[in-house]
Amino acid sequence: MADNPSALTLDRVRLGAGGPLARVRVADGRITHVVPAADAGAESGGERQLDLGGRVLLPGLWDAHVHLAEWASARHRLDLAGTASAQAVAELVRERAGASDGTVFYGYGFRDGLWADAPHKRLLDAVLPDRPVALVSADLHASWLNSACLALVGRGDHPTGLIREHEAHEVLSALPAAPDEVVDGWIEEACRAAAARGVSGVIDFQFGDTVADWERRSAQFRPAVRVSAAVYPSYLDAAIKRGLRTGDVVGAEGGLVQVGPLKLFTDGSLNTRTALCRDPYPGLEDTDGAHGIEETAPDELVRLMRHAAAHGVEPAVHAIGDRANTVALDAFEAVRCRGRIEHAQLLSPQDLPRFAQLGVVAGVQPRHATDDRDVADRHWAGRTGRAFAYGDLLAAGARLEFGSDAPVSPLDPWLAIASAVSRTDDERPAWHPEQRLSVPDALVAAARGRRLVRVGDPADLVVVDADPLDADPDTLRAMPVHATMTNGRWTHGTY
């Protein structure tokens, strides 16, 4: 990144995928002129001009669902993605942990939904008995601890060491944390990495007092992306007391940090079979958790949403199972407020049009569709035509906004775009190809509704070396990002 002039003209850029050549002028963080290249005069008022050689110019991309501290930390932990069994995880821990030094050994990314063997503390005890081990599942809904770690958090009598949902979050919160300055450094680095993939903004759903955390960080460094910092129920009244509303600018650095939505939960996850579904999970029919779990009672959900909306804080409701999505939509209908449903993975046919009817954004993560296709086929067999139903949602008029749920999936919008367009990320045919999106529609969902670069818009831009309209899925996944601009400043590139 080099200097960031107050005014800049971008010459010979293509406006959007498959678009015409144009000249775009940026001044004071806004797009001030967009004219066809043939109509562009030679004068630029003495300001800097950049010839972009016919590269494609797109609105800056967003990741509308991340857990930034978790993602930044996961980049510094043992990667468990791709492990095929609990025993394989234990062997990987044996290879990588080294000698005990008294610190907690962390790993991230296991997916046990299809394993033949179950995670158990005995497996970890056998390979690392004296050092605390804490492994976090890919969906962030489970933690797997050895006996030393269970003792450290006062759960020494836990029978298996595999802990799910709220208890898992409580356990992780009780572990010694890296110092704020270390995590903040990791986050600054992760934001730069996101900008290198064309990201101009994120919604940060990190657990905790996310607004206060970002107020602290913004006094220390200028993030390479815009940040919308979520509010959790424990901090809602404090935010209301301060008069904070969704969209309000907070922090010290350049107006890049805003108050985000209120994060609420209706259920768990599909991998852990805690997503709240109408039909019982195969093999769990006679258990208390046959239909998943209800994280928040419907009346309490409505109360919290109504309280937040009355004070200008928009709700973002986590809902994965079909029953959970109905509960969330019913709550939006009762409260009559704007907001979002996060994930919207498994849907009833009658709920598809309700997103548009109620003005509720579907915050979806297309990489989950390809990551979880086998889990869905096993745990939701016969109904997967309504799983990750992005094509049907769009056809019903819903607004889609893409995210990664990082670290559940990597913070890279091109992976989401490729998954939405192809519905596969391996050699297998597309999974439910009827739910595929076109490249233009996927780009809009990745840019929070911005289809083209327009006069008056914030100067949040990404320049790419390949035209997405002509790209195959592999090229989309590895899209070469030439430069990224946020708020009129280059955040990636050599300018």
C-alpha positions as a Python dict, from the first residue, in 0.01 Angstrom:
ca = {
    (1, 'M'): (0, 0, 0),
    (2, 'A'): (133, 339, -97),
    (3, 'D'): (-5, 691, -76),
    (4, 'N'): (-379, 747, -71),
    (5, 'P'): (-459, 1076, -249),
    (6, 'S'): (-782, 1258, -174),
    (7, 'A'): (-869, 1243, -546),
    (8, 'L'): (-783, 972, -796),
    (9, 'T'): (-896, 870, -1144),
    (10, 'L'): (-906, 504, -1243),
    (11, 'D'): (-870, 476, -1621),
    (12, 'R'): (-959, 184, -1846),
    (13, 'V'): (-1151, -24, -1596),
    (14, 'R'): (-1434, -259, -1684),
    (15, 'L'): (-1748, -182, -1487),
    (16, 'G'): (-1847, -513, -1337),
    (17, 'A'): (-1825, -865, -1472),
    (18, 'G'): (-1855, -849, -1850),
    (19, 'G'): (-1892, -471, -1830),
    (20, 'P'): (-1779, -188, -2059),
    (21, 'L'): (-1461, 15, -2030),
    (22, 'A'): (-1499, 327, -1818),
    (23, 'R'): (-1322, 594, -1619),
    (24, 'V'): (-1402, 621, -1248),
    (25, 'R'): (-1309, 913, -1026),
    (26, 'V'): (-1271, 880, -649),
    (27, 'A'): (-1254, 1177, -414),
    (28, 'D'): (-1278, 1204, -36),
    (29, 'G'): (-1384, 843, 5),
    (30, 'R'): (-1666, 853, -251),
    (31, 'I'): (-1725, 772, -617),
    (32, 'T'): (-1772, 1112, -784),
    (33, 'H'): (-1776, 1028, -1157),
    (34, 'V'): (-1837, 718, -1367),
    (35, 'V'): (-1817, 779, -1744),
    (36, 'P'): (-1772, 550, -2044),
    (37, 'A'): (-1412, 539, -2163),
    (38, 'A'): (-1512, 675, -2503),
    (39, 'D'): (-1665, 983, -2339),
    (40, 'A'): (-1381, 1048, -2094),
    (41, 'G'): (-1187, 1365, -2160),
    (42, 'A'): (-813, 1391, -2129),
    (43, 'E'): (-826, 1632, -1835),
    (44, 'S'): (-816, 1510, -1479),
    (45, 'G'): (-760, 1836, -1295),
    (46, 'G'): (-397, 1749, -1221),
    (47, 'E'): (-489, 1464, -988),
    (48, 'R'): (-335, 1122, -1001),
    (49, 'Q'): (-447, 883, -1275),
    (50, 'L'): (-406, 506, -1279),
    (51, 'D'): (-436, 305, -1599),
    (52, 'L'): (-578, -30, -1491),
    (53, 'G'): (-540, -188, -1832),
    (54, 'G'): (-893, -316, -1878),
    (55, 'R'): (-911, -499, -1547),
    (56, 'V'): (-1252, -556, -1389),
    (57, 'L'): (-1370, -312, -1122),
    (58, 'L'): (-1626, -441, -872),
    (59, 'P'): (-1787, -301, -558),
    (60, 'G'): (-1585, -398, -253),
    (61, 'L'): (-1680, -738, -116),
    (62, 'W'): (-1809, -811, 232),
    (63, 'D'): (-1792, -1108, 460),
    (64, 'A'): (-2123, -1067, 636),
    (65, 'H'): (-2058, -1327, 906),
    (66, 'V'): (-1720, -1374, 1071),
    (67, 'H'): (-1580, -1436, 1418),
    (68, 'L'): (-1267, -1231, 1374),
    (69, 'A'): (-1081, -1313, 1694),
    (70, 'E'): (-1158, -1683, 1647),
    (71, 'W'): (-1047, -1666, 1282),
    (72, 'A'): (-731, -1474, 1364),
    (73, 'S'): (-648, -1718, 1645),
    (74, 'A'): (-726, -2026, 1434),
    (75, 'R'): (-459, -1913, 1189),
    (76, 'H'): (-210, -1973, 1472),
    (77, 'R'): (-348, -2309, 1595),
    (78, 'L'): (-324, -2671, 1486),
    (79, 'D'): (-542, -2714, 1176),
    (80, 'L'): (-769, -3018, 1213),
    (81, 'A'): (-956, -2972, 885),
    (82, 'G'): (-967, -3290, 681),
    (83, 'T'): (-913, -3529, 970),
    (84, 'A'): (-1126, -3838, 915),
    (85, 'S'): (-1155, -3981, 1265),
    (86, 'A'): (-1108, -3906, 1632),
    (87, 'Q'): (-803, -4133, 1634),
    (88, 'A'): (-651, -3938, 1344),
    (89, 'V'): (-693, -3616, 1541),
    (90, 'A'): (-521, -3769, 1842),
    (91, 'E'): (-228, -3882, 1628),
    (92, 'L'): (-197, -3533, 1479),
    (93, 'V'): (-190, -3385, 1829),
    (94, 'R'): (84, -3635, 1922),
    (95, 'E'): (293, -3526, 1622),
    (96, 'R'): (252, -3152, 1664),
    (97, 'A'): (220, -3073, 2033),
    (98, 'G'): (577, -3133, 2142),
    (99, 'A'): (688, -3142, 2503),
    (100, 'S'): (463, -3010, 2775),
    (101, 'D'): (538, -2651, 2869),
    (102, 'G'): (233, -2592, 3088),
    (103, 'T'): (44, -2390, 2829),
    (104, 'V'): (-281, -2499, 2666),
    (105, 'F'): (-236, -2667, 2328),
    (106, 'Y'): (-511, -2553, 2091),
    (107, 'G'): (-646, -2707, 1774),
    (108, 'Y'): (-932, -2606, 1550),
    (109, 'G'): (-1148, -2747, 1275),
    (110, 'F'): (-1255, -3105, 1349),
    (111, 'R'): (-1585, -3228, 1203),
    (112, 'D'): (-1710, -3536, 1384),
    (113, 'G'): (-2054, -3560, 1223),
    (114, 'L'): (-1947, -3842, 990),
    (115, 'W'): (-1678, -4012, 1201),
    (116, 'A'): (-1706, -4380, 1288),
    (117, 'D'): (-1540, -4319, 1625),
    (118, 'A'): (-1639, -4058, 1882),
    (119, 'P'): (-1414, -3791, 2032),
    (120, 'H'): (-1320, -3884, 2389),
    (121, 'K'): (-1079, -3746, 2647),
    (122, 'R'): (-910, -4089, 2669),
    (123, 'L'): (-775, -4051, 2315),
    (124, 'L'): (-612, -3718, 2396),
    (125, 'D'): (-492, -3837, 2736),
    (126, 'A'): (-309, -4122, 2565),
    (127, 'V'): (-103, -3889, 2345),
    (128, 'L'): (-63, -3583, 2569),
    (129, 'P'): (-151, -3661, 2932),
    (130, 'D'): (27, -3376, 3109),
    (131, 'R'): (-47, -3074, 2889),
    (132, 'P'): (-398, -2924, 2861),
    (133, 'V'): (-546, -2982, 2514),
    (134, 'A'): (-847, -2787, 2384),
    (135, 'L'): (-978, -2865, 2037),
    (136, 'V'): (-1262, -2663, 1883),
    (137, 'S'): (-1497, -2804, 1620),
    (138, 'A'): (-1519, -2644, 1278),
    (139, 'D'): (-1869, -2510, 1348),
    (140, 'L'): (-1765, -2360, 1687),
    (141, 'H'): (-2044, -2557, 1857),
    (142, 'A'): (-1829, -2818, 2035),
    (143, 'S'): (-1503, -2844, 2228),
    (144, 'W'): (-1299, -3157, 2290),
    (145, 'L'): (-1073, -3147, 2596),
    (146, 'N'): (-832, -3388, 2759),
    (147, 'S'): (-837, -3459, 3132),
    (148, 'A'): (-569, -3201, 3212),
    (149, 'C'): (-771, -2931, 3039),
    (150, 'L'): (-1097, -3042, 3201),
    (151, 'A'): (-931, -3014, 3541),
    (152, 'L'): (-802, -2668, 3451),
    (153, 'V'): (-1158, -2541, 3393),
    (154, 'G'): (-1314, -2724, 3688),
    (155, 'R'): (-1482, -2997, 3482),
    (156, 'G'): (-1263, -3287, 3588),
    (157, 'D'): (-1565, -3515, 3631),
    (158, 'H'): (-1689, -3470, 3273),
    (159, 'P'): (-1742, -3822, 3135),
    (160, 'T'): (-1616, -3778, 2776),
    (161, 'G'): (-1445, -3442, 2734),
    (162, 'L'): (-1669, -3360, 2435),
    (163, 'I'): (-1871, -3054, 2532),
    (164, 'R'): (-2134, -2888, 2313),
    (165, 'E'): (-2315, -2557, 2265),
    (166, 'H'): (-2324, -2302, 2551),
    (167, 'E'): (-2123, -2522, 2786),
    (168, 'A'): (-1850, -2542, 2521),
    (169, 'H'): (-1835, -2162, 2499),
    (170, 'E'): (-1822, -2135, 2878),
    (171, 'V'): (-1534, -2381, 2895),
    (172, 'L'): (-1331, -2201, 2629),
    (173, 'S'): (-1394, -1867, 2801),
    (174, 'A'): (-1254, -2012, 3124),
    (175, 'L'): (-922, -2105, 2963),
    (176, 'P'): (-624, -1870, 2984),
    (177, 'A'): (-652, -1623, 2698),
    (178, 'A'): (-378, -1473, 2488),
    (179, 'P'): (-309, -1111, 2587),
    (180, 'D'): (-523, -849, 2413),
    (181, 'E'): (-222, -702, 2238),
    (182, 'V'): (-134, -1041, 2088),
    (183, 'V'): (-488, -1112, 1966),
    (184, 'D'): (-523, -757, 1835),
    (185, 'G'): (-204, -804, 1635),
    (186, 'W'): (-340, -1126, 1490),
    (187, 'I'): (-666, -949, 1402),
    (188, 'E'): (-485, -662, 1230),
    (189, 'E'): (-296, -920, 1025),
    (190, 'A'): (-617, -1112, 944),
    (191, 'C'): (-787, -791, 826),
    (192, 'R'): (-498, -725, 586),
    (193, 'A'): (-527, -1081, 458),
    (194, 'A'): (-901, -1028, 402),
    (195, 'A'): (-832, -707, 208),
    (196, 'A'): (-592, -905, -11),
    (197, 'R'): (-894, -1114, -118),
    (198, 'G'): (-1102, -809, -210),
    (199, 'V'): (-1282, -762, 122),
    (200, 'S'): (-1387, -408, 216),
    (201, 'G'): (-1600, -494, 518),
    (202, 'V'): (-1707, -760, 765),
    (203, 'I'): (-1979, -817, 1021),
    (204, 'D'): (-1793, -939, 1327),
    (205, 'F'): (-2003, -1178, 1535),
    (206, 'Q'): (-1718, -1256, 1774),
    (207, 'F'): (-1849, -1365, 2114),
    (208, 'G'): (-1805, -1106, 2389),
    (209, 'D'): (-1821, -727, 2412),
    (210, 'T'): (-1734, -684, 2046),
    (211, 'V'): (-1817, -313, 2029),
    (212, 'A'): (-1584, -231, 2320),
    (213, 'D'): (-1313, -455, 2177),
    (214, 'W'): (-1325, -268, 1846),
    (215, 'E'): (-1329, 70, 2017),
    (216, 'R'): (-1002, -34, 2183),
    (217, 'R'): (-850, -165, 1860),
    (218, 'S'): (-948, 136, 1653),
    (219, 'A'): (-743, 353, 1888),
    (220, 'Q'): (-439, 137, 1810),
    (221, 'F'): (-460, 69, 1436),
    (222, 'R'): (-665, 149, 1129),
    (223, 'P'): (-832, -176, 1020),
    (224, 'A'): (-793, -269, 655),
    (225, 'V'): (-1169, -338, 636),
    (226, 'R'): (-1487, -181, 764),
    (227, 'V'): (-1617, -356, 1075),
    (228, 'S'): (-1977, -387, 1190),
    (229, 'A'): (-1940, -509, 1549),
    (230, 'A'): (-2224, -728, 1678),
    (231, 'V'): (-2390, -687, 2016),
    (232, 'Y'): (-2470, -989, 2234),
    (233, 'P'): (-2763, -994, 2480),
    (234, 'S'): (-2535, -960, 2785),
    (235, 'Y'): (-2418, -623, 2651),
    (236, 'L'): (-2745, -499, 2499),
    (237, 'D'): (-2862, -284, 2789),
    (238, 'A'): (-2521, -119, 2819),
    (239, 'A'): (-2530, -36, 2448),
    (240, 'I'): (-2881, 104, 2482),
    (241, 'K'): (-2777, 311, 2783),
    (242, 'R'): (-2503, 465, 2567),
    (243, 'G'): (-2762, 541, 2298),
    (244, 'L'): (-2591, 313, 2045),
    (245, 'R'): (-2788, 202, 1740),
    (246, 'T'): (-2704, -32, 1455),
    (247, 'G'): (-2497, 167, 1205),
    (248, 'D'): (-2362, 422, 1453),
    (249, 'V'): (-1993, 496, 1410),
    (250, 'V'): (-1778, 416, 1714),
    (251, 'G'): (-1407, 418, 1780),
    (252, 'A'): (-1131, 650, 1678),
    (253, 'E'): (-1012, 557, 1332),
    (254, 'G'): (-1177, 698, 1022),
    (255, 'G'): (-1536, 592, 1074),
    (256, 'L'): (-1460, 234, 975),
    (257, 'V'): (-1610, 73, 1288),
    (258, 'Q'): (-1986, 71, 1340),
    (259, 'V'): (-2232, -85, 1581),
    (260, 'G'): (-2369, -402, 1427),
    (261, 'P'): (-2678, -613, 1494),
    (262, 'L'): (-2790, -794, 1809),
    (263, 'K'): (-2689, -1161, 1783),
    (264, 'L'): (-2949, -1411, 1905),
    (265, 'F'): (-2974, -1790, 1878),
    (266, 'T'): (-3265, -2022, 1813),
    (267, 'D'): (-3075, -2350, 1781),
    (268, 'G'): (-2738, -2522, 1738),
    (269, 'S'): (-2576, -2674, 1430),
    (270, 'L'): (-2635, -2953, 1181),
    (271, 'N'): (-2298, -3123, 1238),
    (272, 'T'): (-2372, -3165, 1608),
    (273, 'R'): (-2736, -3257, 1538),
    (274, 'T'): (-2847, -2968, 1757),
    (275, 'A'): (-3014, -2770, 1478),
    (276, 'L'): (-3385, -2748, 1565),
    (277, 'C'): (-3577, -2955, 1309),
    (278, 'R'): (-3938, -3061, 1263),
    (279, 'D'): (-3849, -3426, 1213),
    (280, 'P'): (-3625, -3630, 1445),
    (281, 'Y'): (-3266, -3705, 1355),
    (282, 'P'): (-3202, -4062, 1240),
    (283, 'G'): (-3084, -4268, 1534),
    (284, 'L'): (-3198, -4013, 1793),
    (285, 'E'): (-3572, -4074, 1770),
    (286, 'D'): (-3610, -4187, 2132),
    (287, 'T'): (-3379, -3931, 2291),
    (288, 'D'): (-3439, -3590, 2447),
    (289, 'G'): (-3243, -3428, 2164),
    (290, 'A'): (-3429, -3600, 1882),
    (291, 'H'): (-3526, -3270, 1718),
    (292, 'G'): (-3219, -3069, 1816),
    (293, 'I'): (-3218, -2796, 2077),
    (294, 'E'): (-3411, -2475, 2134),
    (295, 'E'): (-3152, -2219, 2241),
    (296, 'T'): (-3401, -1938, 2307),
    (297, 'A'): (-3771, -1984, 2382),
    (298, 'P'): (-3994, -1814, 2121),
    (299, 'D'): (-4146, -1571, 2374),
    (300, 'E'): (-3802, -1470, 2498),
    (301, 'L'): (-3680, -1430, 2141),
    (302, 'V'): (-3965, -1190, 2066),
    (303, 'R'): (-3902, -999, 2389),
    (304, 'L'): (-3533, -950, 2315),
    (305, 'M'): (-3596, -854, 1953),
    (306, 'R'): (-3868, -607, 2048),
    (307, 'H'): (-3647, -450, 2316),
    (308, 'A'): (-3355, -412, 2075),
    (309, 'A'): (-3562, -286, 1783),
    (310, 'A'): (-3730, -23, 2000),
    (311, 'H'): (-3385, 125, 2060),
    (312, 'G'): (-3258, 103, 1703),
    (313, 'V'): (-3060, -219, 1730),
    (314, 'E'): (-3145, -462, 1451),
    (315, 'P'): (-3161, -834, 1536),
    (316, 'A'): (-2952, -1102, 1365),
    (317, 'V'): (-3099, -1440, 1454),
    (318, 'H'): (-2903, -1763, 1418),
    (319, 'A'): (-3135, -2028, 1271),
    (320, 'I'): (-3022, -2348, 1100),
    (321, 'G'): (-3299, -2610, 1133),
    (322, 'D'): (-3631, -2578, 950),
    (323, 'R'): (-3823, -2544, 1275),
    (324, 'A'): (-3572, -2284, 1400),
    (325, 'N'): (-3615, -2076, 1084),
    (326, 'T'): (-3992, -2079, 1128),
    (327, 'V'): (-3950, -1963, 1488),
    (328, 'A'): (-3718, -1682, 1377),
    (329, 'L'): (-3948, -1567, 1097),
    (330, 'D'): (-4248, -1578, 1332),
    (331, 'A'): (-4056, -1353, 1571),
    (332, 'F'): (-3976, -1102, 1295),
    (333, 'E'): (-4342, -1104, 1195),
    (334, 'A'): (-4447, -1039, 1556),
    (335, 'V'): (-4196, -758, 1613),
    (336, 'R'): (-4220, -607, 1263),
    (337, 'C'): (-3860, -494, 1250),
    (338, 'R'): (-3575, -512, 1004),
    (339, 'G'): (-3300, -763, 1057),
    (340, 'R'): (-3127, -1078, 948),
    (341, 'I'): (-3147, -1454, 981),
    (342, 'E'): (-2801, -1602, 998),
    (343, 'H'): (-2745, -1931, 812),
    (344, 'A'): (-3104, -2014, 698),
    (345, 'Q'): (-2974, -2359, 612),
    (346, 'L'): (-3277, -2588, 630),
    (347, 'L'): (-3611, -2441, 525),
    (348, 'S'): (-3976, -2536, 503),
    (349, 'P'): (-4136, -2458, 165),
    (350, 'Q'): (-4386, -2218, 322),
    (351, 'D'): (-4104, -2012, 474),
    (352, 'L'): (-3919, -1939, 149),
    (353, 'P'): (-4131, -1635, 52),
    (354, 'R'): (-4146, -1499, 407),
    (355, 'F'): (-3792, -1357, 396),
    (356, 'A'): (-3892, -1111, 123),
    (357, 'Q'): (-4238, -1051, 267),
    (358, 'L'): (-4092, -955, 605),
    (359, 'G'): (-3786, -773, 469),
    (360, 'V'): (-3549, -1014, 645),
    (361, 'V'): (-3201, -1057, 499),
    (362, 'A'): (-3080, -1415, 458),
    (363, 'G'): (-2719, -1411, 576),
    (364, 'V'): (-2591, -1732, 417),
    (365, 'Q'): (-2256, -1910, 388),
    (366, 'P'): (-2234, -2093, 53),
    (367, 'R'): (-1917, -2278, 148),
    (368, 'H'): (-2123, -2457, 414),
    (369, 'A'): (-2337, -2607, 137),
    (370, 'T'): (-2039, -2784, -14),
    (371, 'D'): (-1870, -2859, 319),
    (372, 'D'): (-2184, -3006, 477),
    (373, 'R'): (-2350, -3184, 184),
    (374, 'D'): (-2262, -3529, 322),
    (375, 'V'): (-2377, -3439, 672),
    (376, 'A'): (-2705, -3306, 531),
    (377, 'D'): (-2754, -3619, 322),
    (378, 'R'): (-2710, -3832, 634),
    (379, 'H'): (-2897, -3627, 894),
    (380, 'W'): (-3162, -3463, 672),
    (381, 'A'): (-3210, -3728, 404),
    (382, 'G'): (-3497, -3684, 160),
    (383, 'R'): (-3531, -3309, 218),
    (384, 'T'): (-3198, -3171, 101),
    (385, 'G'): (-3360, -2994, -192),
    (386, 'R'): (-3457, -2740, 77),
    (387, 'A'): (-3108, -2728, 229),
    (388, 'F'): (-2894, -2424, 150),
    (389, 'A'): (-3171, -2328, -93),
    (390, 'Y'): (-3014, -2011, -229),
    (391, 'G'): (-3173, -2037, -572),
    (392, 'D'): (-3520, -2074, -424),
    (393, 'L'): (-3464, -1790, -178),
    (394, 'L'): (-3350, -1556, -453),
    (395, 'A'): (-3639, -1657, -678),
    (396, 'A'): (-3876, -1580, -389),
    (397, 'G'): (-3736, -1227, -367),
    (398, 'A'): (-3507, -1266, -66),
    (399, 'R'): (-3197, -1053, -27),
    (400, 'L'): (-2893, -1276, 19),
    (401, 'E'): (-2571, -1163, 184),
    (402, 'F'): (-2273, -1396, 177),
    (403, 'G'): (-2041, -1472, 466),
    (404, 'S'): (-1790, -1737, 564),
    (405, 'D'): (-1864, -1786, 935),
    (406, 'A'): (-1484, -1784, 965),
    (407, 'P'): (-1317, -1978, 1108),
    (408, 'V'): (-1585, -2234, 1011),
    (409, 'S'): (-1485, -2159, 652),
    (410, 'P'): (-1191, -1945, 539),
    (411, 'L'): (-1244, -1571, 522),
    (412, 'D'): (-1237, -1552, 142),
    (413, 'P'): (-1546, -1432, -48),
    (414, 'W'): (-1432, -1599, -369),
    (415, 'L'): (-1474, -1940, -207),
    (416, 'A'): (-1834, -1847, -125),
    (417, 'I'): (-1895, -1716, -477),
    (418, 'A'): (-1752, -2031, -635),
    (419, 'S'): (-1957, -2258, -408),
    (420, 'A'): (-2278, -2066, -479),
    (421, 'V'): (-2217, -2086, -854),
    (422, 'S'): (-2100, -2449, -873),
    (423, 'R'): (-2254, -2624, -566),
    (424, 'T'): (-1945, -2844, -546),
    (425, 'D'): (-1585, -2805, -438),
    (426, 'D'): (-1450, -3146, -537),
    (427, 'E'): (-1472, -3387, -829),
    (428, 'R'): (-1836, -3475, -759),
    (429, 'P'): (-2125, -3329, -960),
    (430, 'A'): (-2309, -3026, -830),
    (431, 'W'): (-2518, -3096, -521),
    (432, 'H'): (-2874, -2985, -598),
    (433, 'P'): (-2774, -2785, -905),
    (434, 'E'): (-3120, -2627, -912),
    (435, 'Q'): (-3002, -2412, -621),
    (436, 'R'): (-2704, -2266, -807),
    (437, 'L'): (-2674, -1890, -850),
    (438, 'S'): (-2549, -1702, -1153),
    (439, 'V'): (-2214, -1526, -1127),
    (440, 'P'): (-2376, -1177, -1130),
    (441, 'D'): (-2621, -1274, -855),
    (442, 'A'): (-2343, -1428, -647),
    (443, 'L'): (-2131, -1112, -683),
    (444, 'V'): (-2423, -898, -563),
    (445, 'A'): (-2470, -1120, -258),
    (446, 'A'): (-2097, -1095, -187),
    (447, 'A'): (-2113, -714, -204),
    (448, 'R'): (-2412, -669, 31),
    (449, 'G'): (-2646, -580, -254),
    (450, 'R'): (-2420, -353, -461),
    (451, 'R'): (-2439, -461, -825),
    (452, 'L'): (-2227, -189, -989),
    (453, 'V'): (-1995, 96, -902),
    (454, 'R'): (-2216, 406, -890),
    (455, 'V'): (-2171, 777, -830),
    (456, 'G'): (-2225, 862, -463),
    (457, 'D'): (-2131, 519, -332),
    (458, 'P'): (-1848, 478, -83),
    (459, 'A'): (-1517, 421, -259),
    (460, 'D'): (-1503, 56, -153),
    (461, 'L'): (-1368, -119, -462),
    (462, 'V'): (-1187, -430, -576),
    (463, 'V'): (-989, -469, -899),
    (464, 'V'): (-948, -825, -1030),
    (465, 'D'): (-727, -965, -1305),
    (466, 'A'): (-985, -1207, -1447),
    (467, 'D'): (-1343, -1144, -1552),
    (468, 'P'): (-1564, -1344, -1313),
    (469, 'L'): (-1823, -1386, -1587),
    (470, 'D'): (-1574, -1590, -1792),
    (471, 'A'): (-1419, -1776, -1500),
    (472, 'D'): (-1465, -2144, -1421),
    (473, 'P'): (-1514, -2245, -1055),
    (474, 'D'): (-1143, -2309, -998),
    (475, 'T'): (-1057, -1962, -1130),
    (476, 'L'): (-1327, -1807, -914),
    (477, 'R'): (-1188, -1975, -602),
    (478, 'A'): (-838, -1848, -674),
    (479, 'M'): (-948, -1515, -823),
    (480, 'P'): (-638, -1294, -863),
    (481, 'V'): (-711, -973, -674),
    (482, 'H'): (-507, -687, -817),
    (483, 'A'): (-603, -418, -566),
    (484, 'T'): (-857, -334, -297),
    (485, 'M'): (-976, 7, -183),
    (486, 'T'): (-1180, 90, 127),
    (487, 'N'): (-1313, 437, 199),
    (488, 'G'): (-1095, 578, -79),
    (489, 'R'): (-772, 426, 57),
    (490, 'W'): (-579, 139, -94),
    (491, 'T'): (-577, -152, 149),
    (492, 'H'): (-418, -402, -90),
    (493, 'G'): (-202, -354, -397),
    (494, 'T'): (112, -169, -494),
    (495, 'Y'): (-30, 179, -552),
}
